[in-house]
Amino acid sequence: MKIIREGDTVYHIYHMSNRGIVQEVYEVPVKHSSSNGSFTKMRRVKFLSDLDGKLYDMKIQDVVKDRT
């Protein structure tokens, strides 16, 4: 599980110039699945982009924490 908190700098893994500061980390309940087993909550992150100033809402697996 990724440790990303509010205030961390993250960037999108498919558009690495799109980086920004995390505003919110939250969980969304999952209602459908193609496999058997219990449902887990999907973690999402909202970050304010330095590139264009927009607020992006993405799955936490699609962002990477900046180590610098």
DACORTA-V174883 format. One record per backbone hydrogen bond with DSSP energy under -1.0 kcal/mol. CO is the residue of the C=O (numbers start at 1). NH is the residue of the N-H. If there is no record, write none. Layout:
BEGIN
<<CO/NH> <CO/NH>>
END
This chain:
BEGIN
<<5/8> <8/22> <9/66> <10/20> <11/64> <15/18> <17/19> <18/12> <19/50> <20/10> <21/48> <22/7> <24/46> <26/44> <28/42> <42/28> <43/60> <44/26> <45/58> <46/23> <46/24> <47/56> <48/21> <54/49> <56/47> <58/45> <59/62> <60/63> <62/13> <64/11>>
END
